[in-house]
Amino acid sequence: MYLTSDGTKSALRKMAQFNSDLTKLYQNYGLDVMSNTGRRNALLSAVQEEFFAQELRTKYPNAKCDGKTGYPDILIPEINVELECKLTSPTESGAISLQADHESLNHSKDFLYVIANRDFTAFAVFLFQGLTQEDFSANIASSRGKVKMKKSSAFSKAHVLHGSFASRKEKFLAEISHKLSADRIPPGRLRDLKKRLEYWQNADDSISVSFDPV
């Protein structure tokens, strides 16, 4: 794997320090950059690209980031990899939406998703390889041409670089199966467990993400 957990942690530490410095700068002018995570992440998007490119250059000296329209976020010529970088955070309800540019799915690219908690103190980082249009919704989510990831299929192609993720479906099926293995389950309880088992067997999968500090 061309990106490592150690390199990821190094890039995240730099991002966290940059965010701390940026927050102080805004505070000096009576502004609160933390009040809008979307705006804050937009400011840190180019920072993510640069700091991860720096880590990649320790192994691939020709790796570079180029913010120009139509160019990959990071290009690694030595291994012929184009890497798209995404930075997002959960909404106030805790929902996490992972998006991509619809046009970028027409080419072979890897995707690096950095998910920061709302305080920018803990992260989950996933590198996806082999994503196709089938791993995203067919509906364009905004006027900017964004499409939402189908986590149930896409996460089978994810490499964990920091934090973790888990299948909610597998979690609940395991819990229900464990309860069903108990002796002397009351009839009413048994019916309820079987209904829940059938529900989760037929339900679409969803992913829960866990954050780790750096």
FIDRENTOR-844113 format. One line per 8 residues: their letters; for each residue x, y, z of C-alpha. Coordinates in Angstrom, 2 decimals, padded with zeros to 5 digits, always signed. Example, Ala and Ser with C-alpha at 12.3 -4.5 7.8 and 13.67 -1.06 7.14 Angstrom:
AS	+012.30 -004.50 +007.80 | +013.67 -001.06 +007.14 $
END
This chain:
MYLTSDGT	+000.00 +000.00 +000.00 | +001.50 +003.32 -001.06 | -000.05 +005.18 +001.90 | +000.74 +003.98 +005.41 | -000.88 +004.48 +008.78 | +002.25 +006.26 +010.06 | +002.29 +008.62 +007.09 | -001.41 +009.25 +007.54 $
KSALRKMA	-000.95 +010.16 +011.21 | +001.85 +012.56 +010.29 | -000.36 +014.31 +007.71 | -003.27 +014.45 +010.17 | -001.10 +016.04 +012.87 | -000.09 +018.76 +010.42 | -003.73 +019.29 +009.44 | -004.78 +019.51 +013.09 $
QFNSDLTK	-002.04 +022.05 +013.82 | -003.01 +024.09 +010.76 | -006.63 +024.05 +011.91 | -005.58 +025.23 +015.37 | -003.58 +028.10 +013.85 | -006.45 +028.96 +011.50 | -008.93 +029.01 +014.39 | -006.73 +031.43 +016.32 $
LYQNYGLD	-006.38 +033.69 +013.27 | -010.16 +033.85 +012.86 | -010.58 +034.52 +016.57 | -008.20 +037.48 +016.29 | -010.75 +039.04 +013.95 | -013.76 +038.07 +016.07 | -014.77 +035.22 +013.77 | -015.55 +031.56 +014.54 $
VMSNTGRR	-014.37 +029.20 +011.80 | -015.52 +026.19 +013.84 | -019.18 +027.18 +013.69 | -019.49 +025.96 +010.11 | -017.71 +022.63 +009.55 | -018.40 +022.67 +005.82 | -016.71 +026.03 +005.39 | -013.84 +025.00 +007.64 $
NALLSAVQ	-013.28 +021.79 +005.68 | -013.31 +023.74 +002.43 | -010.48 +025.89 +003.79 | -008.52 +022.79 +004.80 | -009.10 +020.85 +001.58 | -005.97 +022.13 -000.16 | -004.06 +021.60 +003.08 | -005.06 +017.94 +003.08 $
EEFFAQEL	-003.76 +017.50 -000.46 | -000.43 +019.19 +000.27 | +000.30 +017.40 +003.54 | -000.53 +013.95 +002.15 | +001.55 +014.72 -000.95 | +004.45 +015.59 +001.36 | +004.17 +012.19 +003.03 | +003.99 +010.43 -000.31 $
RTKYPNAK	+007.13 +012.20 -001.53 | +009.17 +010.46 +001.17 | +008.69 +007.29 -000.91 | +007.70 +008.69 -004.31 | +009.75 +011.88 -004.91 | +007.73 +012.88 -007.98 | +004.37 +012.86 -006.20 | +002.71 +016.25 -006.51 $
CDGKTGYP	-000.58 +017.99 -005.85 | -002.10 +020.38 -008.35 | -005.27 +022.29 -007.53 | -006.05 +023.11 -011.15 | -009.46 +022.16 -012.53 | -009.33 +018.93 -014.49 | -006.20 +017.65 -012.77 | -006.05 +014.98 -010.04 $
DILIPEIN	-005.63 +016.24 -006.49 | -002.46 +014.15 -006.15 | -000.51 +012.47 -008.93 | +002.03 +009.72 -008.22 | +003.85 +009.13 -011.54 | +006.10 +006.35 -010.19 | +003.13 +004.00 -009.74 | +000.74 +005.68 -012.21 $
VELECKLT	-001.83 +006.60 -009.53 | -004.24 +009.52 -009.55 | -005.60 +010.23 -006.07 | -008.71 +012.27 -005.30 | -008.76 +013.74 -001.78 | -011.96 +014.39 +000.15 | -012.45 +015.97 +003.58 | -015.77 +015.83 +005.40 $
SPTESGAI	-017.32 +015.78 +008.87 | -020.51 +014.37 +010.39 | -023.59 +016.56 +010.48 | -025.00 +017.62 +013.85 | -027.17 +014.47 +013.75 | -024.06 +012.33 +013.25 | -024.74 +011.41 +009.61 | -021.73 +011.10 +007.32 $
SLQADHES	-022.11 +011.71 +003.60 | -019.24 +010.67 +001.36 | -019.41 +012.24 -002.07 | -017.44 +012.34 -005.29 | -017.48 +014.40 -008.45 | -019.56 +012.52 -011.00 | -017.08 +013.28 -013.77 | -014.16 +011.86 -011.77 $
LNHSKDFL	-015.76 +008.40 -011.86 | -015.20 +008.22 -015.61 | -011.48 +007.68 -015.02 | -009.47 +005.20 -012.98 | -008.66 +006.97 -009.71 | -008.18 +006.16 -006.06 | -010.11 +008.12 -003.42 | -008.75 +009.24 -000.05 $
YVIANRDF	-011.50 +010.22 +002.40 | -010.51 +011.99 +005.60 | -013.46 +012.21 +008.00 | -012.82 +014.64 +010.84 | -014.99 +014.95 +013.91 | -016.69 +018.30 +014.34 | -013.93 +019.57 +016.68 | -011.17 +018.43 +014.30 $
TAFAVFLF	-009.51 +016.45 +017.08 | -010.13 +012.88 +015.90 | -010.25 +011.28 +012.48 | -011.07 +008.27 +010.34 | -009.19 +007.86 +007.06 | -010.04 +005.40 +004.31 | -008.34 +004.78 +000.97 | -010.66 +003.36 -001.69 $
QGLTQEDF	-009.37 +001.56 -004.76 | -011.42 +000.34 -007.68 | -014.53 +002.44 -007.09 | -016.92 +002.62 -010.04 | -020.12 +004.48 -010.81 | -022.04 +001.52 -009.35 | -020.61 +002.41 -005.93 | -022.37 +005.80 -006.04 $
SANIASSR	-025.92 +006.99 -006.40 | -027.12 +007.62 -009.92 | -028.69 +010.86 -008.71 | -026.48 +013.94 -008.80 | -026.79 +015.44 -005.32 | -026.06 +019.07 -006.14 | -025.53 +021.59 -008.91 | -021.78 +020.99 -008.49 $
GKVKMKKS	-022.13 +017.48 -009.91 | -021.65 +015.56 -006.67 | -022.88 +011.99 -006.19 | -023.23 +010.15 -002.88 | -021.33 +006.98 -002.10 | -023.22 +003.74 -001.50 | -021.33 +002.76 +001.62 | -022.76 -000.78 +001.67 $
SAFSKAHV	-020.85 -001.66 -001.51 | -017.98 +000.85 -001.53 | -016.56 -000.06 +001.88 | -015.69 -003.53 +000.63 | -012.98 -001.67 -001.34 | -011.71 +000.42 +001.58 | -008.28 +000.26 +003.20 | -008.28 +001.58 +006.76 $
LHGSFASR	-005.47 +004.06 +007.41 | -006.80 +005.57 +010.64 | -009.87 +004.98 +012.81 | -012.19 +002.12 +011.90 | -015.54 +001.19 +010.45 | -018.05 -001.57 +011.07 | -021.07 -003.05 +009.34 | -024.20 -002.28 +011.37 $
KEKFLAEI	-025.97 -005.19 +009.68 | -023.30 -007.69 +010.70 | -023.25 -006.25 +014.22 | -027.00 -006.64 +014.76 | -027.15 -010.08 +013.11 | -024.39 -011.29 +015.42 | -026.15 -009.86 +018.49 | -029.50 -011.43 +017.56 $
SHKLSADR	-027.93 -014.80 +016.74 | -026.18 -014.80 +020.12 | -029.48 -014.12 +021.91 | -031.21 -016.87 +019.93 | -028.59 -019.37 +021.09 | -029.69 -018.96 +024.72 | -031.66 -021.69 +026.48 | -035.34 -021.32 +027.40 $
IPPGRLRD	-036.30 -018.20 +025.48 | -039.92 -017.16 +026.30 | -042.23 -017.59 +023.27 | -042.97 -013.86 +022.95 | -039.28 -012.98 +023.15 | -038.48 -015.69 +020.59 | -040.99 -014.29 +018.09 | -039.55 -010.81 +018.55 $
LKKRLEYW	-036.00 -012.00 +017.99 | -036.98 -013.93 +014.85 | -038.72 -010.85 +013.44 | -035.62 -008.76 +014.10 | -033.44 -011.43 +012.52 | -035.58 -011.49 +009.38 | -035.56 -007.68 +009.22 | -031.77 -007.40 +009.36 $
QNADDSIS	-031.26 -010.31 +006.98 | -033.24 -008.41 +004.35 | -032.08 -004.88 +005.26 | -029.55 -002.88 +003.28 | -026.25 -002.60 +005.06 | -025.04 +000.63 +006.63 | -021.65 +001.60 +007.98 | -020.70 +003.08 +011.35 $
VSFDPV	-017.42 +004.98 +011.58 | -015.20 +005.30 +014.65 | -012.73 +008.15 +015.09 | -009.27 +008.04 +016.67 | -007.18 +011.01 +017.85 | -003.68 +011.60 +016.57 $
END
